[in-house]
Amino acid sequence: MNDRYDPGYGGDQYELVGYDEYGQPVYRQVQAQQTQQQAYDPYAQQQQQGYGYDPYSAAGQQPAPAYDYGTGRQQSGYGAYDPYASGQHQGGTAPHDPYGQATAGAGTAQQPRVAEQTAHIPQQAGPADDEGVRDGSQREYHTEQFAFVEEPDDNSEDVIDWLKFTENRTERREEARRRARSRIVALVVVLALAAVGGVGYLWYAGKLPGLSSDDSATGTATAAGAQKRDVIVVHLHDTKGGGTATALLVDNTTTKRGTTVLLPNSLALTSDDGTTTTLAKSVEDDGSDGTRDALDTVLGTDIQGTWRLDTPYLQNLVDLVGNIDVDTDTAVPDPDAKKKGEAPLVNKGKAQTLSGKMAVAYATYRAPGEAQNAQLERFGQVLQGVLRKLSSDPQGATVTIQTLNQILDPSLTDKDLGTFLAGLSDLAKGGDYKTDLLPVQGDGTLSAQTGAGIVKNVLGGTAKSPDKDAAVSVSVQNASGVKDNTEKARVVLLNGGFTFLEGGTAGSAQATSKVTYADAADKADATEVAKTLGLPASSVTKGRVAASADVAVVLGQDYKPSSD
């Protein structure tokens, strides 16, 4: 960047002459005898002599040979390239003047030529735009000398802004993706936890398919057996029409579900003396204690107490809770009606409001020819309706029971019964209550399916019906011409402790009934069958009996069924 070079070796002085065709500086040596420092004017207008050009030589002098930095050889004065030359070529053609300063030094006096030797100093850079200090002192540099520093870029700010915008937008997109992934992961975790918790709750509550009381008992024996249940047996005594109806009230404190299990009167039980009897006969003959023990044996459960509910107390109970709502399945005539054709006491339909009197009439009603199970199911409807209206507060339910003024079984106090019913009331109001009918076979025993279903899942017990061979089996054929007589005879025989076998209907009616036995050992049993059915002893004869029965009965037109 210096105009001249003063290395200080032997006092030699060099100054810039020009640049060759490669753009490299060309220097010459200043003679020691030169007494006057001549001003440097690289742009002074000069006249070329011959073919060479030397802007510092006097007019008419031959140019000094120049040193070619690119080739390492000196050039003659002919054809040397000087981009800063301002002189004119002989022949009238103007030399190349890229800076337009051909006339800048028109008034400058020509300097005398001094014999000198040109030399090239490779450490030197090109000439500066301004004249510097030429005595070899240190040069002061300015930033304006470097064009690339001062050149402004109009698009630089736009580029930076665009890069920032692109970077910010990319970062925002990545952040949005990260947030979305985080939300998805969190949602999946929450759903998984909710599913696990829901399945766990359903398992704990016994509501999983295959584990509830409504489903098959496959694989549920352990779960059902481990559940805790409170069970009370209820006997409804019809003080006017006679007969009883029995149900079990079950509170499963593990699964938080309540159930009414209806027990048909034909259920075969073992009496205190070891003989086979029926539920209806056991209630009448053995009382509450004997019946409770017999039920525990057959069902494999543990009944905590017996609640005897006579129809007058049922009427008072319904009136105390403020009537009940029942979906009735039939119209019930008024038992106190004096004329036929009067309006029924209970209408058939959905959500029928029943008072105490109406509830008793509906719970004990049995239409002609109807099975006892139909009346039993109506009793179950009334019980569930009472539970829905009873107070869920143990103290309030206890007050209601005490208001009945009934004498309870010694094993069941007012407080115990009130607290128990309050718990069932809460389940009934919450929809966690149902009513099931215990299926009983024709001979009064329980099937394997029944034992695996209601007995095991609802009661948590094991079905163990008495040996059917222990009871006398009676085959009944109806030849009376009245279809309902078969069912009435079945009920009477089952209540009498006999096993009933359906014998069908005879092709034609017979005037008299007949009781037949095949083995002499069965004569006493045949006589007892005739007595139970209300037939005379003369109707008992020895004859041919089917292999499946001990005694055969043919009901004739003389058969007059009695109330069961």
Disulfide bonds with the S-S distance in Angstrom:
none
